[in-house]
Amino acid sequence: MRTHKKPKLSSVQIIALGFFLMILAGTLLLMLPMSSVGPGHASFGDALFTATSASCVTGLVMRDTGTYWTTFGQLVIIVLIQIGGLGFMTIATLFSLVLRRKLGLRTREVITDSVSYGQLGGLIPFMKRVLLGTLLVEGAGAVLLSIRFVRDFGPARGVYYGVWHSISAFCNAGFDLMGGHSGPFSSFVAYVDDPLVVLTLSALILVGGAGFLVWDDLARNKLRWRHWRLQTKLVLAANAVLVSGGTVLFLLFERNNLGAGRPWGEQVLAALFDAVTPRTAGFNTTDTAALSGGSYLLTIMLMFIGGSPGSTAGGVKTTTVFVILLHTVTGIRREQSANAFGRSIADDALKKATAVFFTNLLLALFGTLAISMAQTLPLTDVLFETFSAIGTVGMTTGVTRSLAPVSRAVIIFLMYCGRVGSVSFAVALLERKAPPPVTLPKEDITIG
């Protein structure tokens, strides 16, 4: 009698399922009466939206985090953010190391996929460096932020705020607790002219969004440029261009708008943070809804690009855009291959980059259409919301709280896809054994 073995879940399916179960657990915890302020408990819809946003390190919220959720509820949210930022498999590895349990081959495969490591050899030392680096960076950020928050809120709450926001910033989550002090949904608007807060948050966002592989390469090779991996060079170059170019453009776009009448130093700090936070932290020090048209478009572009592979950030990733641009230039010049920093980029990278780029773009656009059919909202605000969700950014023009149930479901789906990976999510649903390869007859078509 032939026995049928149950098909094993692929690494992608395990990761997608893990995030789903984490969201479900977070939803149940946030629905407890002790999680929210006031009588009763949070509704299923509010708890699900918040748990998804926290687990997917997005930052879009239906309720102000600092005023609606109790300390217990805030701790649930920050734990979801930490696990979601590092990846639940990374946290599982931490517990295995603490308990001194050996990781099986199957577990190692899932971990390598979850952090985009790419190889099984040296995985445990790599994960130890990731966890230690996370602890050091978040700890340093917490100390710096606490200096300011202790002054403003007292020792206990100041330290709590410092630790909480350091984790949120490093994980590119965008959740904040400032609603009880600067008004609901105010984020860090009150600190727009504070270099300590702005620069610390910016550094945490950029370090978290650079990617674990970049950290590892820099830790191994220090400042020896020639020894850096191509990915490290691409990521650092892309970040330098996006941050510096974004800062200059925001200064120009807002000079007669939000920057009018402000001191030059404050304008520079505001523009710098406006260039950093869409990739993909979600905090804001200026009124997002009051941005000029050019700043709106630039913010959407930065949200769509996001951070780098194997990081706490979302978006299509800097390397994806870099590869597409390089191949575009190669096509225009009619060259044989796309080259960067003395290396040739494989054509397979272009296929992956194109799939990621257009899958995310189509999801954002179809999400915009779905919300526009469900309710009447300004198109620019809906576009901003959907690109923020698929990029797991968390910035909003204020329409999140006005979303109808169907629109909320669309945003939840986009946040989930954005964190798991839109292409990975599709693979997780449709993955099956590939049929024997069959090459069909080729035929030329006209392009352009």
Helices and strands as residue ranges (DSSP letters): H 11-30, G 33-35, H 44-55, H 65-68, H 71-86, H 88-98, H 105-114, H 123-153, H 155-170, H 179-182, G 189-191, H 195-210, H 212-221, G 225-227, H 230-254, H 264-276, G 288-290, H 293-305, H 318-333, E 338-340, E 343-345, H 347-374, H 379-390, G 400-402, H 405-420, H 422-430
